[in-house]
Amino acid sequence: MKSRRRRRGFTLIELLVVISIIGILVGLLLPAVNSAREAGRRTQCASNMRNNALAILQYVNTKNQFPAAGTFGEVASTNFDPTNPGTSVIPSYFTASPTAPTTAPMYSWVVPILPYLDNQDLYNQWSMYATTSNGPTTVGYLDGFNGGAGVGATVANLTIGQASNYKISNTAIGVLRCPDDVTAQPNQGNLSYAVNGGFTLWHAPAVPIGWASSQTDGGVPATGAVFIGWAGSSPSSPALTWGICQKLGVFFLESVLPQGTGTNVRISWNLRSTLNSMVDGASSTVMMSENTLTGASTGTPYSATLETNWASPMPQFSMFIGSSWVCSGGTTVAAGASLNCTGGQSMLQPTGDNDGPAWSFANKVGTFSNINYGQNLTLEGSFPFTNSGHPGGTNMAFCDGAVRFITNTIDGTVYSKILTPAGSRLPLYAKQMPLSQDAFAQ
């Protein structure tokens, strides 16, 4: 009698056990895989930012100054006074009411550094000025033969066979985009990085303009403007206010006149930073940060409904600032309010070796202007504060070219100090104490 052969294989229970074990292992591995992918995207994002920072430093080495955050064209007329910023067209472009159709927002900080981003040809084709039937004019980033919807769109690029500014600025440049920027649009002029404007969007009025951060998208920029009296509500000299704003940031908005209409005229509010002006140290001063709510859009209330891309000089699309709440001591800031940081403001003034407590509100967890709060928003230009697609913080490039990951829980006082290039030279009511690099370097 033959013995019965034993069948080889697994029983149903054994198969279920094996499948369960595999499922558990996959469940354990997935977070690690996702974390590795996020780390890879963050590293690529930091690499792109470093290339932008190095391009800016190459510009600085050539020009001995940093580029402007954004440049706007002015009209040479009896109404324009180069010593009075109240006659400038700049504020109209972030109060949703452009009033000078013969002028245009010209370009952001990206355009001057194109040669150092391996895009010399794009820079060579960019048009700064033109002559029309109405006389000489500046050329905006939306100007072109076909397309160019918005102010100044009728000013054509007059060089036959040369790409228009509109065409150039809508060309995708990979190094300007962070892989974690989910708001980026394919084949558009995306931008994921913004330069350090300090604590004001527009430094030149007697009372500079900041921003009241909002919990939700919506509204127009005028509802978010906050007027910050860094040198008193009515300083005797505008230069006093501008001098303080220059110690608070690195990049600023500026104006130019059409060629031949006042090339020798000095526009008094045009400020440029240099490496020598960073008395607190280039390695302790932020040059740029991420902001996923800049870049390409078909137009929002924050761009005066104009289409935007990497060449847009509007402040919400080219720069970021620290919270205006430092002047309110953390109390709610009403849109359109005036805040006086002087007048014996004890909340900013150091006591002994301790910084004024109001500086901590530059980045306060739980407030709307906290780093990365803008991840809850979707409207481009609605959040001119640091904002990234990374969990837990954001990449920042410093003025020495180093890129560091700054957590969204960084102490607000430390954050305010890395934004200001000369906090130790501020007036006594706002002077900052020395900064330990261990407080932000990881």
Secondary structure, DSSP 8 states (H G I E B T S, - for coil): --------S--HHHHHHHHHHHHHHHHHHHHHHHHHHHHHHHHHHHHHHHHHHHHHHHHHHHHSS---SEEEE---STT--TT-GGG-SGGGGGTT----TT--EEEETTGGGGGGGT-HHHHHH---EEEETTEEEE--TT--SS---STTTTS---STT---HHHHHTS--GGG--TT-TT--TTS----EEEE-TT-SB--SSS-EEE---SSS-S-GGGTEEEEETT-SS-S-HHHHHHHHHHH-S--EEEE--TTSSTT---TT-----GGG-TT-GGGSEEEEEBTTSS-BS--GGGTT--B-TT--SHHHHEE---GGGGTTTS---TT-EEES-SS-TTTS-BTTB--GGGGGGS-TTSTTSTTGGGG--STTS--S-B-SSTTEEEEEETTS-EEEEETT--HHHHHHHH-TTGGGS-TTT------GGGT--
